[in-house]
Amino acid sequence: MEMEVLRSPDPEQAPPEAPAPTRKKSDLRRKLLIGAVAVWAVAITAVVLLRDDGDPESPARTLPSATPSASDGPLTVPQLYQALRPSVVLIKATGSGAGADTGTGVIANADGTVLTAFHVVEGAKNITVAYADGTESPAEVVTSSAAQDIATLRPATLPETLVPAVLGGGAAIGDDVVAIGNPLGLTATTTSGVVSGLERTLSRDRGGDIAGLIQFDAAVNPGSSGGPLLNDRGQVIGIVVALANPTDDGTFIGIGFAVPIGAALGAGEGDGRNPPL
């Protein structure tokens, strides 16, 4: 709170000569009044500050509640990595028709549910989830949406310490973002960039177009699919599903796509898949 400063009279200013008795009484009353005002101003300020510190409902301390927040303020890339690394898993998919040999997933719930890209596990006979502590577990597909390229997995066993990620948060063009994944088999890789565009549409050979995607420029490559796209507060704002490349190389040239977390959580059953990473 900004408080007006009450200044005392200039001590170097000479007092008026031979003040009348009535003027002395008037000056005394004015000084007493100014002093009382100053005391009340300090007291009121203290009460307001104490109320703001002690009352969680105070408007001055109420945080936006539209989305959950992993941090009250922006985090650095190293801080984001340290906070989210335990929540990111390596997915190994094998068997006839497996969409990808390896991919990425993120622990999305306290029951151990893993959120990933559907094409990572599509058609796989065997799925293994490897946790940050080195332990592994077989897993099965619980729900899937080929239309949104999203799937959820249920691991058979959980690590000793389970750390679900915080899901939520919106995205705006220019926002800082971080991706964590396992590109080209290089586990626990972290890259950073910005949101380059919103509401992008990706054309697919099967399953129709997928719309409403987040475009970003944090580097992702094959194996990054299913990993989390994070904002600077550690919230998972999207699930990485694809990259754009006008050549046949299948490598990153600065354009990646993620399904917004709201769409990922609400994805239902469907057919088709995204271009795989």
Secondary structure, 3 states (H helix, E strand, C coil): CCCCCCCCCCCCCCCCCCCCHHHHHHHHHHHHHHHHHHHHHHHHHHHHHHHHHHCCCCCCCCCCCCCCCCCCCCCCHHHHHHHHHHHEEEEEEECCCCCCCEEEEEECCCCCCEEECHHHHCCCCEEEEECCCCCEEEEEEEEEECCCCEEEEEECCCCCCCCCCEECCCCCCCCEEEEEECHHHCCCEEEEEEEEEEEEEECCCCCCCEEEEEEECCCCCCCCCCCEEECCCCEEEEEEEEECCCCCCCCCCCCEEEEEHHHHHCCCCCCCCCCCC
